Amino acid sequence: SLFKQRRTLGLLLLWLVLPIMGVFAISTVTNVAYNVRYACAALPAYIFILAMGIANLRQGALQMGFLLVILSANGLSLGQYYFNPQYAKADARGAARYLESVGDERDVILLVGSTTAWGYYYNGDLRVVSWGQSVNENQETLRSKVQELTERYDRLWFLSIRPWETDPNGNVKTALDHSLYKNHELGLPGVEISSYVRAKSLRGHSTPK
């Protein structure tokens, strides 16, 4: 049906393709992880194409069948978004506000995962450390880095935002659990916050409320 309407076809195809290609290009240039929700700019064209295709089917049962398939696919997508943290938007804003309220000048934040959102939302004064690809180092090296970092600070806040992007095996958390004492833990959508202290610093910090 669209091939018979050249102007409409060209407009919808450009509307469908260019936003997605643009997002890929920006992600590549800025080194930002691509997220499926960025493709929403092409959603109107996608809906128009589907609607025109369904409307031009001659059999009512076939129309209903295709419509149910599309609605089912969208229902599955929404279910993933609401109940699977890998699809949901991480609550970096809530994590930033929390650490701004409970952080102390002798604290440090160790961030694993997505750093872009954190840099946008966090306005506190605590030092933020991100080890990037070094999380793939062996446990002995990671524990040594943990000990070196905590020599200058009394408390370490472990902040994990979409950790599957950089540390899918949880190497940093394993190193922290073996090197320090965890005295507080908080979970937000797509975000894990834990505070760690050394043995000699354990008495100096109460559990945040």
N, C-alpha and C positions, 0 to 999 in steps of 0.2 A: 504493500500500500504506500509506503514512504517513497519507494523508488519511482512511483508515478508522480510524486510531488517534489520536484528537484529542489526548490527553494527550502521547503520544510526539511527535507532530508539533510541538506547541507548544514542548516542551522542547528538541528538537533545533534548531528554527529559531531560538529565542532564543540557544541555545548557539553556533549558527553565526554569527549576525548581530552580537550584542552585543559580543563580543570585538574583532571587526574594526572596528566603528564606534567602540568605545572607543579603540582604537589611533589611528585617524584623528583623533579629537578631541584626544587628548593630544599628538599630533604637531603639530596646528595651534596649540594653546595654547602649547606649549613651544618652537615653532619648530625642532623636531628633524626631520630628513629621515626620511620613512617608509621602512622597510625591509620587504621582503616576508616575511622570517622572523618578523616580529612577529605574523603571522596564525596562527602555530602554536597559539595558544590555542584556535582553533576547529577544529583538526585532528581531535580525537576525534569530534565531532559529524559532521564531513564523512565520516569513515570509516564511522560507523554508517549514515549515509544511503546511501552507496555500497553497503555490504554488504547492506543490506535490499533495495535495488533489484535487485542481482545475484541474491540468493537467491530472489527472487520471479519471476524469469524462468523460463519453463517449459522452454525448449529448452536442453539442455546446451551445444550449440555456441555459442549466443548468449551464454550465461553466460561461457564461456571467452573469447569474443571481447572482451566488455566488460572482463573481468579483464586480458587482455593489453594492451588500450588503456591502462588505468589504470596498470599496471606500467610500460609503456613511457614514459608521461608522467612518472612518478616517476623512472625511470632517467635521462631527459633532464634533469630538474631537478637530480638529484644530480651529473650530469656538468657542468652549468653551475656548480654550487656549488664543485666541486673544481678545475675547470680554467679557469674564467673569473673573473678577479679582480673584475669588477664585481658578481658575485654572492657572492663569498666574504667572510667577515668580515675586515676589515683588522687586521693584527697591530700595533695601537697599543701594546699592552702591551710587546711585544718592542722596539719603537722607543723607548719611554720608558726602558726599562732600559738600552738601548744608550747613549742620549745622557746619561743620568745617570752612566754610567761613564766617558765620554770627554770630556764637556763641561768647558770651562775658564771661569773667571770673566770672561774677556774675550770670551766667545762670546755669540751671540744666535741664537735659533731663529725662522725665518720659516716659518709654518705656512700651508699652502694646502689647502683641502678641509674635511673633517669635524673640527670643533674639540671636539665634545662628548666623544668617547672619549678624546682626548688630555688634556683637563682632568681626566678621571677617573683616568687611569693615571699621569700624570707628577707626580713629587714632587721634581723637581730645583729648583735655584735660578736657572737661566738665564732670562733674559727671553724671553717668547714673544710674537711679533708676528703678527697675522693681519689682512690687508688687506680681507677680505670682498669686497664687490662692486666695490671699486676695481681689482680685477685686470682689469676690462674697459676700463680706461683705455688710451690709446695708449702705444706703446713708449717714446717719449721721456719721458713722465711717469713711467712705471714705472722706467726707468733712473735718473731723477733721485731717486726715492724710495729706490732701492737704494743709490745713492751717499750719500745723507743718512743712511741707517741704518748703513752700514758706517764712517762717520766716527768713530763712538763705540765700535766693536768691531773686534777683530782678525780674527775668523772668524765667518762666517755659516753656520748649518746650515739648509739648505733641507729642510723636511719636508713631503712630499706624501702625504696620506691621502685616498684616494678623490677625486682632484682633479677628476673629471668632475662633481662636485656644484657646484663654484664656479668652476673654471677649466678647462673642457673643452678649450680651445684651447692651453693651456700657455703663456699670456702671461707669467706670472711667471718660469718657467724660461727662457724666451727672453731676457727682460731680464737675468737673472742671468748667463747664458752670454755675453752681449755686454758685461757690465760688470765681471765678476770672473773669477778663475781657479778652476776646479774642481780640487781636489786629492784628493778621496776620494768614493766612491759606494758605497752599499749598498742592496740591494733585499730587501724582506720582502713577504709576501703583502698586496697592497693598499696597500703603503707604499713610498715612495722616499725615501731619505736621501742628501743630498749636502752636502759642505762646500765653501765658497767663501772665498777670501781675496783681499785686494787685492795688487797687485804688490809693494808695499814690505813686506807682511806674509808673503810666501810663504816666506821663509827661517825664520821663527819657528815654523812648525808642521810637524811630521812627519805622515805619513799614519797614522791610527789603525789598529791591528791588530784 
